[in-house]
Amino acid sequence: MTKAKLLRHYIKMNRGLYRALFVQTMVVFALLFVIANTNLTVEMQLSQAKNTENADVYDIMYEFSDESSCTLAYDSITAAIGDEGAELIMKSTVFINIRLSIPEQTSLMEKIQTAVDSSGVGYSIYTKNTVKQIEKSGSGALNFNSILKLLLLITMTSTAIGLVGVLLISLYRREYDLSIQYVCGASKGGLISATLAEYFLVTLAGAAAGTVLGAILSPFVRVFAGAGADVGVIPLSFAPKAGALVYGLFVYLFIILATAAVTLIRLRAVDMLDRVRYGDNI
Amino acid sequence: MISLKNIYKSYGKGEAVRNVLTDFSLDIAPGDFISIRGRSGCGKSTLLYILGCLESYDSGEYLYKGEDVSKMSEKQLARMRGKEIGFVFQSFFLIPSLTCYENIEIPMMYADIPPKQRKDKIITLLSEIGMSEYANQKAATLSGGQQQRVAIARALSCDPGIILADEPTGNLDEASGEDVISLFERINNDFGTAILLVTHDPAVASRAKLHRTL
């Protein structure tokens, strides 16, 4: 038997409790990932729409099917607008953003349209009106996201309560075994870290499974939320998946820290000698 | 090997204070077989827990191989419990979900004994206690006498200098109790391991070479 084998043994012994812990962590992370993937997208779109509406500039976004089309269109538009006051940004290899001053939009817009048409590449344009439409469709998605957020809140609250319950039951069951190990040469610090390692492994597995599940579900949820096609094609300034992962990481750290705190408090309070004296009859 | 000098231990505070050990001294040399007798609540088990570094004492001096135990860190005390001292309890105190083999292996695991060495030692110990065929059987499925024999093998696994036994025959029938006491005698004679035996039973106590009453 090694310490790793002993750890596996206890995970197996507490499999009922740990299964619950695993599922709870997985559900929280799947929800987190889905929300981050849909909500961030919609909120970015809305913030962009609002900025456009209130600003004295006017964003036109072109999306192309590939890199070469985008480069070709970029060159054509650059040549067409010259120094007429439009700011042309190639945001990515398939996306161009043109920021126009409102008073000159009509004549400039025509030039841009001609330049893009003459380049002979397929593209999509999102104008102020399109962005407004996104805002409308986005409000439905926002409602959906609110429901998801509420679900997440309920799940996280119940998970937090469940987690503490699972830990305390698992620790209580374990105290007899831990006191035997204590008598046999384990230090209290070593026992605490071994117990924490179990929770860490189980919640890590749950978080990983939840993230994968969330990634699989996100596209379906986005479409279902009405924030699909239109929103999805507009590039964002950062990848929502990365955001979701960072957010998830913070939540995971919080869960681990809370778990560690509960374990430490309980295990420090356990009187190993009482367990030795009274065995499993406490 | 062990020297206890003027040990005091009490429980409770104020008017409820109960003195359990008062000015108690004891010297244990390698190979000693000592029985400790006394009425219930006189501090026999407390003495054992103090010797086993499971309980602290109020005042006095406890030296193990010349080293002051009160100055040891938690890690040093844990190492001492694992390597230098073997415990045998009345209620066996095995982990029921682990096999006999695994239960014996626990102190060796914490003492960082290499796996190969552990295996050889456990096989020898199981053979010594006549439990070789039960190696892979869960502790919970064994009889009381068998569990106590496994507990003794576990206590011996790190070749400790002393075995502290707290009423080791208390939960056993007469025949199993006799087996266990005979095993202690054999360990004491063959390996030279010191044994401190706490018991109510005069017949069991009489098997020791030295006797103390609390």
Boltz contact constraints between the chains, C-beta under 6 A:
constraints:
  - contact:
      token1: [A, 1]
      token2: [B, 102]
      max_distance: 6.0
  - contact:
      token1: [A, 1]
      token2: [B, 105]
      max_distance: 6.0
  - contact:
      token1: [A, 1]
      token2: [B, 109]
      max_distance: 6.0
  - contact:
      token1: [A, 13]
      token2: [B, 97]
      max_distance: 6.0
  - contact:
      token1: [A, 177]
      token2: [B, 95]
      max_distance: 6.0
  - contact:
      token1: [A, 180]
      token2: [B, 93]
      max_distance: 6.0
  - contact:
      token1: [A, 180]
      token2: [B, 95]
      max_distance: 6.0
  - contact:
      token1: [A, 183]
      token2: [B, 87]
      max_distance: 6.0
  - contact:
      token1: [A, 184]
      token2: [B, 82]
      max_distance: 6.0
  - contact:
      token1: [A, 184]
      token2: [B, 106]
      max_distance: 6.0
  - contact:
      token1: [A, 184]
      token2: [B, 107]
      max_distance: 6.0
  - contact:
      token1: [A, 185]
      token2: [B, 78]
      max_distance: 6.0
  - contact:
      token1: [A, 185]
      token2: [B, 81]
      max_distance: 6.0
  - contact:
      token1: [A, 185]
      token2: [B, 82]
      max_distance: 6.0
  - contact:
      token1: [A, 185]
      token2: [B, 107]
      max_distance: 6.0
  - contact:
      token1: [A, 185]
      token2: [B, 110]
      max_distance: 6.0
  - contact:
      token1: [A, 185]
      token2: [B, 111]
      max_distance: 6.0
  - contact:
      token1: [A, 186]
      token2: [B, 110]
      max_distance: 6.0
  - contact:
      token1: [A, 187]
      token2: [B, 74]
      max_distance: 6.0
  - contact:
      token1: [A, 187]
      token2: [B, 75]
      max_distance: 6.0
  - contact:
      token1: [A, 187]
      token2: [B, 78]
      max_distance: 6.0
  - contact:
      token1: [A, 273]
      token2: [B, 54]
      max_distance: 6.0
  - contact:
      token1: [A, 273]
      token2: [B, 55]
      max_distance: 6.0
  - contact:
      token1: [A, 279]
      token2: [B, 91]
      max_distance: 6.0
